[in-house]
Amino acid sequence: MRHLFRIAALAASLLFLAACEEDETPAREIEVTPAYLNGTWILAEWNGVPLADGLYLYVTFNRRESTYEMYYNFDSMYARLVTGSYSIEKQKDLGYVVSGDYDYGNGDWTRQYVVTERTDESMTWTAEDDAGDVHRFVRCEKVPDEIVEEASGNVSASAEGTAREDAGEGDTSAGRHASR
């Protein structure tokens, strides 16, 4: 009988200790708002794989205007700049979905993206219609100056213009535009 009493006391102690452990606090839900997206993000992984050396995609969101500037070099050896506007919608079944369009009448984004795994420093975008199309973005300070200059044409134009000015041909850098 004494043996059963000890087992019962031990079981009660274990239950008491388990009940007294601190409950894990659930992760803070981060809403996807223009304020959350505001700033510059770099694409760190595409479909679970880091980008190949030399490839990049930076996107800077402007919360006040709901616009973006995207710098990338996936289809060119030079930086490209694409601009447009974006919107955020909270859908009951999917959560936060980001969609957008391109400036200059170039149409809507091909896909809408469900934003998950949100932290203050990273987020994951998954195409709403293709769960295999996954982008993981990491917040960064800014788009590197050399990429911005290259995309705007200032690097080659200003260097060429300076050379022509030195040769007495005047300023030829005006009128150059980034390819879009």
C-alpha positions in Angstrom: 0.0 0.0 0.0 2.8 2.3 0.9 4.3 1.6 -2.5 1.1 2.7 -4.3 1.0 5.9 -2.2 4.5 6.8 -3.3 3.7 6.2 -7.0 0.6 8.3 -6.7 2.5 11.1 -4.9 5.2 11.0 -7.6 2.6 11.1 -10.4 0.9 14.1 -8.8 4.2 15.9 -8.5 5.0 15.4 -12.1 1.6 16.6 -13.2 2.0 19.7 -10.9 5.4 20.5 -12.4 4.2 20.1 -15.9 1.3 22.4 -15.2 3.6 25.0 -13.7 6.0 25.3 -16.7 5.8 28.5 -18.5 3.5 28.4 -21.5 5.3 29.2 -24.8 4.1 32.5 -26.0 2.8 32.3 -29.6 4.9 34.1 -32.2 3.8 37.6 -32.8 1.6 37.9 -35.9 3.1 40.5 -38.2 0.6 42.1 -40.4 1.6 42.8 -44.0 1.0 46.5 -44.4 2.7 49.2 -46.5 4.6 50.1 -43.3 5.9 46.5 -43.0 7.0 46.3 -46.6 8.5 49.9 -46.6 12.2 49.9 -47.3 14.6 47.7 -49.3 14.6 43.9 -49.6 16.9 41.6 -51.4 15.9 38.3 -52.9 18.0 35.8 -50.9 16.5 32.5 -52.2 14.4 31.4 -55.1 12.6 28.1 -54.7 14.8 27.2 -51.7 18.1 27.9 -53.5 20.4 31.0 -53.1 20.8 33.1 -56.2 23.8 32.3 -58.4 26.8 34.5 -58.0 26.4 37.8 -59.7 22.6 37.7 -59.9 20.4 39.9 -57.7 17.0 41.4 -57.3 16.4 44.3 -54.9 13.0 45.8 -54.4 12.3 49.0 -52.5 8.7 49.6 -51.4 7.4 53.1 -50.7 4.6 52.9 -48.2 3.2 56.4 -48.7 2.7 56.0 -52.4 2.2 52.2 -52.5 4.9 52.1 -55.2 8.0 50.0 -55.7 11.3 50.2 -57.6 12.9 46.8 -58.5 16.5 46.4 -59.6 17.5 43.1 -61.1 19.9 41.5 -63.6 18.2 38.1 -64.3 18.0 38.7 -68.1 20.8 41.1 -68.6 24.4 41.6 -67.7 23.4 45.1 -66.7 21.1 46.3 -63.9 17.5 46.9 -64.9 15.0 49.1 -63.2 11.3 48.3 -63.1 8.8 50.5 -61.3 5.1 50.2 -60.5 2.5 50.1 -57.7 1.4 47.4 -55.4 -1.5 46.5 -53.2 -2.1 44.2 -50.2 -5.2 42.3 -49.5 -5.9 40.0 -46.6 -7.8 37.0 -47.8 -9.7 34.7 -45.4 -8.2 31.4 -46.7 -4.7 32.5 -47.8 -3.7 35.4 -45.5 -1.9 38.4 -46.9 -1.7 38.6 -50.7 0.5 41.1 -52.6 -0.2 42.0 -56.2 0.9 44.8 -58.4 1.3 46.4 -61.8 4.1 47.9 -63.8 4.4 51.5 -64.8 4.1 52.8 -68.3 1.1 50.6 -69.2 3.1 47.4 -69.0 0.3 45.5 -67.3 -0.2 43.6 -64.1 2.2 41.3 -62.4 2.0 37.8 -63.8 1.2 36.4 -60.4 -0.1 37.3 -57.0 2.0 36.3 -53.9 1.0 35.0 -50.5 3.3 36.5 -47.9 4.3 34.0 -45.1 7.1 33.4 -42.6 7.1 37.1 -41.7 9.7 38.5 -39.3 11.0 42.0 -39.0 14.0 41.0 -41.2 12.6 38.5 -43.7 9.5 37.3 -45.5 8.6 34.5 -48.0 6.4 35.1 -51.0 4.7 32.1 -52.6 2.8 32.4 -55.9 -0.9 32.1 -55.2 -1.3 29.7 -58.2 2.0 27.8 -58.0 3.3 26.6 -54.6 6.6 25.8 -56.3 7.4 29.4 -57.0 8.8 30.6 -53.7 10.8 33.8 -53.0 12.5 34.5 -49.7 13.4 38.2 -49.2 15.7 39.6 -46.5 15.6 43.3 -45.5 18.7 45.3 -46.3 19.8 48.9 -45.9 19.5 50.0 -49.5 20.2 49.1 -53.1 23.9 49.5 -53.7 24.7 52.8 -55.3 26.6 51.2 -58.3 23.4 49.2 -59.2 21.2 52.3 -59.0 23.7 54.2 -61.2 24.0 51.4 -63.7 20.3 51.0 -64.0 19.8 54.8 -64.6 22.6 54.9 -67.1 24.7 57.3 -65.1 27.8 55.2 -64.9 28.4 54.8 -68.7 26.8 58.1 -69.7 28.8 60.2 -67.2 32.0 58.5 -68.0 31.4 58.8 -71.8 30.3 62.4 -71.4 33.4 63.3 -69.4 35.6 61.8 -72.1 33.8 63.7 -74.8 33.9 66.9 -72.8 37.6 66.5 -72.4 37.8 66.1 -76.2 35.8 69.3 -76.7 32.5 67.7 -77.8 30.3 69.0 -74.9 27.9 67.1 -72.6 26.5 64.0 -74.3 25.1 62.4 -71.2 21.6 63.9 -71.5 18.8 61.8 -72.9 20.2 58.4 -71.9 17.6 56.2 -70.2 17.7 52.9 -68.4 16.2 50.0 -70.3 12.9 49.0 -68.9 
